Structures are given as structure tokens and as C-alpha cells.
Amino acid sequence: MWYVFYSEDVTNSLEARKKARPAHLERLQLLRNEGRLLVAGPCPAIDSEEPGPNGFTGSTVIAQFDSLAEAQEWADHDPYVEAGVYASTTVKPFKQAF
């Protein structure tokens, strides 16, 4: 089943994001290589694809897992969690309509 991951950043997360980004992207690439990633990306803090020093307020990922428990386990071990980038992550089942 598909699951949506909505993560919200802590205040001033940009430097921690930059440091943890390679490991974060590597995990997402593994899902993509397995055909289990629908979409993933950050939420800019301003109305711009390149927010510069304004940074990001969070991220959204939609990926396929066997269960909610497995999806939550994956979310709990994200490098952004370990680096203190995310203040919280919500994981919910997602049914793709289009």
C-alpha cells in the first residue's frame, strides 16, 4: 500500500538539512530503484523553488510499504530525523486516485 509521509522541520533547519541531505536522498533513491517511490520533495519556506537562506519548512514523501508499521519504522530512521531536522513526521495510508 502507498503511504504519505508529511514531515515538519524544526526552526532554522537549513544547515542540518544540508549535512544530512546525501544520506536522506540515498534512502529515497533505494525506494525509487525498487519502484516504490511515487513522489518526494521539500516544502520551501517561501513561494520559490529555490528559497535560498529561507530554507524549507518540511517534506512530503509518498512511498509503498507492506504495512503502516513498516512505513513508520522507515520514517523513524530517516537521516533527517537523526540529524534533528524534523520536529515531527506524520505517516498515513494513501490511496492514489489519479
N, C-alpha and C positions, 0 to 999 in steps of 0.2 A: 504494500500500500504506500501511497505518497504521504509525506508529512511535511508540514510547513514549520520552519524554524524562524522565529522572529526574535532577534536579539537587540537589546538596547545598550548602548555604550555608557560608560562612566563619563563624567565631565573631563574634558581635556585628554581624551584617549589617543590622540593622533600619534604621538611618539611611540607609545606602547604598540599601537596598531602596526606602525612601520616595522618595528623589530620582529613582531610575530607573524607578519604577513606571509613570508615564504612558506612557513610550516602550515599556516592556515590554508593557503592555496594548494599546497601539495595534497592535503586530505581531500579537498574538493575535486582535484584532478583525478584522484583514485576513483571517486564515485562516478565521475564523468566517463572515465575509461571503462567502467563496468556497465555503463548505460543507465545509471541510477540517479543522475542529476538532471532535473528539469530546468532549474534556474538558480542563480546565486549572485548576490551583489550587495554592495553597501548602500546606505541611505545618506546622501550628502546633507550636511548641516545647513546648506543654503541652496537656492534654486540654480544649481550649476553642476554639470558633470564633473568638473574639476574644482572642488571647493577650496583648494589651497590650504592655508593655515586654519580655516574654519573647520576642517576635518569632517567627520561623519558622526551621525547620531545612533547608528546601529547597522544591522544587516538582515537580509532575508535570504533563506535557502529553502528550496523545495526539492526533496530527495526521497528516494524509495528505500524502505526498510521492511523487514518481516513483521515488526511489531512496534507499538508505541514505546515499549520498554527498551528495545534495541535502538530506536531513534533517540530517546532521551539519553541513553548511555553514550551514544556517539556525540551528542551535543555537549554533554558534561566534560568531554575530553578534548574539546576544541582548543587549539593553541591560544586563541583569543581569551578563552576563559582562564587558562593557566597563566596568561600574561596580565590579567586584570583589566582587559579591555571592556569586557561585557559586564554590566551591572546585573542583567537578567536575561534569560532566554526562555521563551515560551515555545513548546512543541505541541502541535495539534495534528490529528489526521486531516488529510486534504483530499478531496475528490475533484479531480480535474473534469470540468465540463466542456471546456474548449481549449 
